[in-house]
Amino acid sequence: MFRRKFTLGWTITIGATLALLLLWTFFPIYWMISTSFKTNMDVFKLPPDFWPANPTLENYANLFSTATPILKFFYNSFLTALLTVVVTIVLSTLSGYALSRLKFRFREKILVSVLITQMFPLVVMLAPLYVLYNKTHLLNTYTGMVIAFTSFALPFGIWMIKGFVDTVPVELEQAAMVDGCTRLQAMWKVVLPLTTPGIVATGIFAFLDAWNNLLFPMVLTNDITMKTLPAGLVLVFTGAFKHNWGGMMAACLISTIPVIIIFILLQRFLVEGLTGGGVKG
């Protein structure tokens, strides 16, 4: 096989380009960490310090004071995100399997309709969703938040699971049913183990969407104790005449830790799920 030999100039160009891309990607994260250790006065210093001259942990200490209900925001985010993952996985698995294996009227039209729902901007649904929630008394409830998060993650999950189920030979299920399994048992014992990467990828997507969603918690909750992290941080650390950027960066850094841990632990399943579903589906 012919292998191209890179010249010194070409190697330097590639290295410099990669370095610039890495700097572009990681500099906002570095700036968030740096700002979290600055006082509010140092944040607005000109020219800015790339690292605080007098680092302080005051911003982190203030997060756990009674004036900042950061623990309540964490609880709301974790609970709604976890419930969203469970509901999304269950509904996506059943729907994706049915749309892949069962032959019924309007199946193709349902698939297209599920895809069309992803084409509408999230902000378009806020006004009618608020009116519906107000009439059904779902405002300021965990149930309402989970339903809203699930409605956004479910179409992706259905298509993801369907793509993986399509790759499983139907003969495996038929053999299981010949041996005495019902269709549901065949799905549970044969199909689901082979579609684990897709299921995990769907769960990660649902968790990240619920954890990072800002618009739904801002609109569908007006009680500060029911806010999730994104909406709660906006209300606590910003105002008409003051922005506590140091405190917000400290809170943002802490709120990213669960996401980083989940990604590190499940990155293999996420990559397999996204690539497998995209290629085989």
Beta strands, then each sheet from edge to edge (+ up, - down):
end
